[in-house]
Amino acid sequence: MDMHHNLASVQTLDPAVTTEARAGAPVDIQGFHGVEHIVAIGASGDSLSETDRLDLVLEASADGSSWEAVSEDGGVLGSVDADGVFASIDAAGKEQSEYRIGYVGSLRYSRIRVVPEGTHDEGTPVAALALLGGADVKPV
């Protein structure tokens, strides 16, 4: 299979130390059949716990401007909770890892949101990209 010519990639969050909520760039899935969001987490400068954590949220939009958390499994490849959270980075063992979630729902745009909960004085390096697959027109 020729993945090189059949996938498109988009950097959605520039690599940066994160102390406040950040939303990734909107990903337009028109012309594709799905998107895989990948979030890379570096070593946190803070002590992560259940109260001091980073939540990764999947959001979708019909127009790219009004966003809602994706809370049903119908358009999700992976699992999300009722608030769209697909990963909570709440311990040192969850740092320096990548987390991913797929979206094949009916809304045209999707993005990830990084939401620090609790105290994050030093921050955590975070970056994200999206892989679009199932292109209607190939090569991409």
N, C-alpha and C positions, 0 to 999 in steps of 0.2 A: 504494500500500500504506500502511496506517495503522500505522506503527511505534509511534507515541505510545501507543496504547491496547493494543498487543500485546506490549510489552516491560515487564519489571519490572527495577528496578535496586536494588542493595544495596551500600552502602559497606562494604568488608570490612577495610580497613586505614586507620585514621585517618592523615592526613598527619603525618609526624613524621620527625625526623632519626634515622637508623637506624645504630647501632653494634654491635648484637647481633641474633641471630636473632629474627624475628618471624613469627608465624603469623596469617594472615587469619582472619576470622570464618567459620565453616562456612556454606556455601550449600546449602540444601535444594532439590533440583530436583524434588521431588514436585509434580505438576501441570504440569510443563514438560518439554520434550523436549531441553533442553540449556542450557548456561551458557557464557558467554564471560567469562573473567577478564582484567581490564585493569590493568596495574601502571604507574604513572607514577613516573619516576625524575627527581629534580632534579639540580642541580650538586653533585657530591661535594666535601667539604672535604678529602678524602684523594686521594693520587695512585693511581689505579686501574691494575692490571696483572694479568698472569696469576696472580700469587700473592696480590694484594690486590684482591679482586673481590667482587661481589654475585652470588650464584646465585639465580635464581627457579625455584622447584620447584612442580610441580602434585601435589597429594595428594588422595586420595579415601578415603571411609569408608562402611561400611554403616550405622553407628549414630551418627556425628557425634562419636565420642570416640576410637576406635582408628584411627589414620591410617597410610596407606602411600603411598609415592611411586607415581605412575602411570607405569609404565615401558613399557607396550605402546601401540602406535599404534591399537589397536582402538577405544578410546573417546576418542581425542584428535583434535581438529581443530587441526592444527599438528604440531610434532614435539617429542619429548622424548628425552633419553638414558636410559640404564639406571637412573639415579638420579632420574628425573623432572624433570631440569633442562631448562627450555625457553628460558632465556636466561642468559648470563653477562655481566654488565656489568664489563668488564675493561680499559676504555680511556676516555679523556676523550671521544672521539667517540661513545660509547655512552650518555653521560649525557644528561640533559634530553630524554628520549625516553619513549615508551610502548611496552610490550610486552604481547602478548596471547596467550592460549591458550584453546581451546575444549574442553569436556568433554561427551560424550554417552554415557558409559560406564554400566555396569549398577549401580554403587554410588550410593546416594541422595544423599550429601553430597560436596562437593568444596571445596577451598580452595587458596590459594597460600601458600607459605612463602618468606620472604626470608632467605637464609643468607649472612652476610658471611664470607668466607674471608680469612685473613691478618689484617693490622692495620688497624683502622678507628677511629682516635682521634677524628677530627672528625665522621665520619659522612656519610651521604648521605640527603637527603630522599626518602621513599618514601610513596606512597599507593596504594590499590587499590580497585577496585569490580568488581562482577559484573553482567552483563546476562543475564537469564533470558529465553529465547525459546521459541516453539512452545507457548504456553500451551494447556492443555486447555479452559479456560473463558476466554472473552474478553468484554468488555475486561478487562484486568488492573487 
